[in-house]
Amino acid sequence: MPRQVILVTGASRGFGRLSAKALAHSGNTVYASMRGLAGRNAAQAKEVLAYAEEQGIDLRALELDVTSDASVDLAVSRIIEAHGRLDVIVHSAGQRAFGPAEAFTPGQLAELFDVNVLSTQRVNRAALPFMRQQRQGLLVWVSASGVAGGTLPYLAPYLAAKAGMDALAVHYARELVRWGIETSIVVPGIFTRGTSPYALSQQPADTARAAVYEAGPYADIARQIRGAFDRIVPDDADPAQVAGAIAGVVDAPFGERPFRVHVDPSDDGASIALAVSDRVRAEMLHRAGFTDLLTPHPNEAHR
């Protein structure tokens, strides 16, 4: 596979950081984007550059705040100016949340949807004009198994946002195949080790309402949920598996990239539920006479 120019959002840590490294090790030029290179993420950016030099790979830190139109536009334009193209976008930026849904303010939900859903729209609007001009490209969306599989309480705001992102990815796929642009949705399950899921989760701003839950019939459930996930998730569950799956999608030839890839050590059933919903959607396209929207269209750029 020729060297590709790849933008990974949310690459300061977690799946984004791991994926950026894995993709660079595959011989690609990878931009590990994050906000606050000179501030909150200065140490992470320094680590990215040091790792790239140590490993001899083309991994670069890039300032990109997914909640800012101007920041996204500038970051994408810098990549295009440097290379004349952009081949792959990995939508990995996201924000978790943990707590009773009622205790999150509407403003908090808006922030979660901004980071998990609207961020992908900002990046797409900045990058897709170039990809359409190229008549080729790949969007990789990092979803979550909890949007369709069995899950426990206290994850509603996060999973509602991820479900919105997943639905957006499905519809984008149908609107991009005729441009030769492919879509793959990677669906990770819960990983309790190596990703700091609770420490980095947003907490309810309405602490008084959260306290009502903790003092009432749901007392101690937060601790019980954490304990349940620790029991359900196998000890050897490694978030690097998600990065490996993303790298595998990117390395696959045009036309052979899977629409969905599940990486779920706890096997919460999302692979079954999403397979059914994807099949139902495909059948509707068949019935309506749009079968061609299920397969990316090759063009001269792919030959």
GILINVEN-V456305 format. One record per pair of residues at least 6 apart in sequence whose C-alpha atoms are under 8 Angstrom apart, sorted by sequence separation. I is the first residue (numbers start at 1). J is the second residue. D is the distance in Angstrom with one decimal. If there is no record, write none. Layout:
BEGIN
I:J:D, I:J:D
END
This chain:
BEGIN
10:16:5.4, 11:17:4.2, 24:30:5.7, 35:41:6.8, 36:42:6.7, 52:58:6.3, 65:71:5.6, 66:72:6.2, 79:85:7.4, 80:86:6.4, 131:137:5.7, 176:182:7.0, 191:197:7.6, 204:210:6.9, 213:219:6.3, 214:220:6.2, 285:291:5.6, 9:16:6.5, 10:17:7.5, 11:18:7.8, 23:30:6.8, 34:41:7.4, 37:44:7.9, 52:59:5.4, 64:71:5.5, 65:72:6.4, 79:86:7.1, 214:221:7.6, 250:257:7.7, 8:16:6.4, 11:19:8.0, 37:45:6.0, 52:60:7.5, 63:71:7.7, 64:72:5.7, 249:257:5.7, 285:293:7.6, 11:20:6.8, 173:182:6.8, 249:258:7.1, 262:271:6.4, 282:291:7.8, 20:30:6.3, 49:59:7.0, 173:183:5.5, 8:19:7.8, 20:31:7.3, 48:59:7.1, 49:60:6.4, 64:75:5.9, 8:20:6.3, 20:32:5.8, 48:60:6.9, 49:61:6.8, 63:75:6.7, 147:159:5.6, 282:294:7.1, 48:61:6.4, 62:75:7.1, 146:159:6.4, 147:160:7.3, 169:183:7.6, 17:32:7.0, 144:159:7.4, 147:162:6.7, 16:32:7.7, 32:48:7.8, 45:61:5.6, 96:112:7.8, 147:163:5.2, 169:185:7.4, 245:261:7.2, 95:112:6.3, 144:162:6.5, 245:263:7.6, 143:162:6.1, 144:163:7.9, 166:185:7.7, 12:32:7.4, 95:115:6.4, 143:163:7.7, 11:32:5.1, 12:33:7.2, 94:115:5.6, 95:116:6.5, 242:263:6.1, 6:28:7.2, 8:30:7.3, 10:32:7.7, 11:33:5.4, 12:34:5.6, 93:115:6.9, 94:116:4.8, 143:165:7.2, 241:263:7.0, 5:28:6.3, 6:29:6.1, 7:30:6.0, 8:31:6.1, 9:32:6.7, 10:33:6.1, 11:34:5.7, 93:116:6.6, 143:166:6.0, 3:27:5.9, 4:28:5.0, 5:29:4.9, 6:30:4.8, 7:31:4.9, 8:32:5.3, 9:33:5.1, 10:34:5.4, 37:61:8.0, 3:28:4.7, 4:29:6.1, 5:30:6.0, 6:31:6.1, 7:32:6.6, 8:33:5.9, 9:34:6.5, 37:62:7.6, 141:166:7.7, 3:29:6.8, 5:31:7.9, 7:33:7.1, 37:63:5.9, 93:119:7.7, 32:59:6.9, 34:61:7.5, 36:63:6.7, 66:93:7.6, 30:58:6.3, 31:59:6.1, 32:60:5.8, 33:61:5.7, 34:62:6.4, 35:63:5.3, 36:64:8.0, 141:169:6.8, 237:265:6.0, 12:41:6.9, 29:58:5.0, 30:59:4.9, 31:60:4.8, 32:61:4.9, 33:62:4.5, 34:63:5.5, 35:64:5.0, 36:65:7.8, 91:120:6.4, 27:57:7.1, 28:58:6.7, 29:59:6.2, 30:60:6.2, 31:61:5.8, 32:62:5.9, 33:63:5.7, 34:64:5.1, 35:65:4.6, 13:44:7.8, 27:58:7.5, 29:60:7.9, 31:62:6.0, 33:64:5.5, 34:65:6.3, 35:66:7.8, 234:265:6.5, 12:44:5.9, 25:57:6.2, 233:265:6.3, 234:266:6.7, 12:45:7.3, 24:57:5.9, 233:266:5.0, 24:58:5.9, 232:266:5.9, 24:59:5.8, 192:229:7.3, 21:59:7.1, 192:230:6.6, 20:59:7.4, 190:229:7.7, 255:295:7.3, 86:127:7.5, 192:233:7.1, 255:296:6.4, 139:181:7.6, 141:183:7.8, 143:185:6.6, 144:186:8.0, 145:187:5.5, 191:233:6.8, 136:179:6.7, 137:180:6.9, 138:181:5.5, 139:182:6.3, 140:183:6.0, 141:184:6.4, 142:185:6.1, 143:186:6.0, 144:187:5.0, 145:188:5.7, 146:189:7.1, 190:233:7.0, 255:298:7.9, 86:130:7.3, 87:131:7.2, 117:161:6.4, 135:179:5.2, 136:180:4.7, 137:181:4.5, 138:182:4.7, 139:183:4.9, 140:184:4.9, 141:185:4.7, 142:186:5.0, 143:187:4.9, 144:188:5.2, 145:189:5.0, 193:237:7.4, 194:238:7.2, 195:239:7.1, 85:130:7.0, 86:131:6.8, 112:157:7.3, 116:161:6.0, 117:162:7.1, 120:165:7.8, 135:180:5.3, 136:181:4.9, 137:182:6.2, 138:183:5.7, 139:184:6.4, 140:185:5.7, 141:186:6.1, 142:187:6.1, 143:188:6.7, 144:189:6.1, 145:190:7.7, 193:238:7.1, 194:239:6.6, 85:131:7.7, 112:158:6.9, 116:162:6.3, 135:181:6.9, 136:182:7.7, 138:184:7.7, 140:186:7.0, 142:188:7.4, 191:237:6.5, 193:239:7.6, 67:114:6.4, 76:123:7.9, 117:164:6.5, 132:179:5.9, 191:238:7.1, 67:115:6.2, 91:139:7.5, 109:157:6.3, 113:161:5.2, 117:165:4.9, 132:180:7.9, 191:239:6.3, 254:302:7.1, 66:115:6.7, 85:134:7.7, 87:136:7.2, 88:137:5.8, 89:138:6.4, 90:139:6.2, 91:140:6.0, 92:141:6.8, 112:161:6.6, 116:165:6.7, 132:181:7.6, 72:122:6.7, 73:123:7.6, 76:126:6.5, 87:137:4.8, 88:138:4.8, 89:139:5.0, 90:140:4.7, 91:141:4.8, 92:142:5.4, 131:181:7.4, 67:118:7.6, 72:123:6.1, 76:127:6.4, 86:137:7.5, 87:138:6.4, 88:139:5.9, 89:140:6.1, 90:141:6.0, 91:142:6.0, 67:119:5.8, 88:140:7.5, 90:142:7.5, 66:119:4.9, 69:122:6.1, 73:126:5.5, 100:153:7.6, 101:154:6.5, 104:157:7.9, 66:120:7.8, 68:122:7.9, 72:126:7.0, 100:154:4.9, 101:155:7.7, 188:242:6.5, 9:64:7.7, 99:154:4.5, 100:155:7.8, 101:156:5.9, 66:122:7.2, 98:154:5.4, 99:155:6.6, 100:156:7.8, 101:157:6.4, 186:242:7.8, 9:66:7.6, 66:123:7.4, 98:155:5.3, 97:155:6.3, 98:156:8.0, 98:157:7.9, 186:245:7.5, 97:157:6.4, 98:158:7.7, 186:246:7.0, 97:158:5.3, 96:158:5.4, 95:158:7.2, 184:249:7.4, 154:222:7.6, 153:225:7.6, 182:254:7.9, 152:225:6.9, 182:255:7.9, 184:257:6.9, 187:260:7.1, 189:262:7.8, 184:258:6.0, 185:259:6.0, 186:260:5.7, 187:261:6.0, 188:262:6.0, 189:263:6.1, 190:264:6.9, 191:265:8.0, 182:257:7.8, 184:259:4.5, 185:260:4.7, 186:261:4.8, 187:262:4.8, 188:263:4.7, 189:264:4.1, 190:265:7.6, 16:92:5.3, 183:259:6.3, 184:260:5.6, 185:261:6.4, 186:262:6.1, 187:263:6.1, 188:264:5.5, 189:265:6.6, 190:266:7.2, 15:92:6.9, 16:93:7.0, 184:261:7.5, 186:263:7.5, 187:264:7.6, 189:266:6.9, 5:83:7.7, 189:267:7.5, 7:86:7.7, 189:268:7.5, 5:85:7.2, 6:86:6.4, 9:89:7.9, 5:86:5.3, 6:87:6.0, 7:88:6.3, 8:89:6.0, 9:90:6.3, 10:91:7.8, 11:92:7.3, 4:86:7.8, 5:87:5.3, 6:88:4.7, 7:89:4.9, 8:90:4.7, 9:91:5.6, 10:92:5.4, 11:93:7.3, 4:87:5.9, 5:88:6.5, 6:89:5.9, 7:90:6.2, 8:91:6.4, 9:92:5.2, 10:93:3.8, 4:88:7.3, 6:90:7.5, 8:92:6.6, 9:93:5.1, 10:94:6.8, 108:204:8.0, 108:205:7.6, 104:203:7.7, 105:204:7.3, 98:198:7.3, 104:204:4.6, 105:205:6.5, 96:197:7.4, 103:204:5.3, 104:205:5.8, 105:206:6.7, 103:205:6.7, 104:206:6.1, 98:201:5.9, 103:206:5.0, 96:200:7.0, 97:201:4.5, 98:202:6.3, 99:203:6.3, 100:204:7.5, 103:207:6.8, 95:200:7.9, 96:201:4.6, 97:202:4.3, 98:203:5.8, 99:204:6.2, 103:208:7.9, 95:201:6.9, 96:202:6.0, 97:203:6.0, 98:204:7.6, 103:209:5.3, 140:246:7.5, 95:202:7.3, 102:209:7.3, 103:210:5.3, 102:210:7.9, 100:210:6.5, 99:210:7.4, 138:250:7.8, 100:213:7.5, 182:296:6.0, 178:293:7.2, 181:296:6.5, 177:293:6.1, 180:296:5.4, 181:297:7.9, 145:262:7.8, 151:268:7.2, 177:294:7.4, 179:296:7.7, 180:297:4.8, 150:268:5.1, 175:293:7.5, 177:295:6.4, 178:296:6.2, 179:297:6.7, 180:298:5.6, 145:264:7.3, 149:268:5.1, 150:269:6.3, 174:293:5.2, 177:296:4.2, 178:297:5.2, 180:299:6.8, 149:269:4.7, 150:270:7.3, 174:294:6.7, 176:296:7.8, 177:297:5.7, 148:269:7.7, 149:270:3.9, 146:268:7.7, 148:270:5.1, 149:271:7.6, 99:222:7.3, 145:268:7.3, 147:270:7.7, 146:270:7.1, 149:273:6.6, 145:270:5.4, 148:273:6.0, 145:271:7.9, 148:274:6.5, 88:250:7.7, 135:299:7.1, 136:301:6.7, 135:301:6.6, 136:302:7.4, 134:301:7.3, 14:194:7.6, 15:195:7.7, 14:195:5.2, 13:195:7.9, 19:240:7.8, 22:243:6.2, 26:247:7.5, 18:240:6.2, 22:244:6.6, 19:242:7.5, 20:243:7.9, 23:246:8.0, 15:239:6.8, 19:243:4.2, 23:247:5.4, 14:239:7.8, 15:240:7.5, 18:243:5.6, 19:244:7.2, 22:247:6.2, 26:251:7.9, 15:242:6.8, 16:243:7.9, 19:246:6.7, 23:250:8.0, 15:243:6.3, 19:247:7.0, 1:251:6.4, 1:252:7.9, 1:253:7.5
END
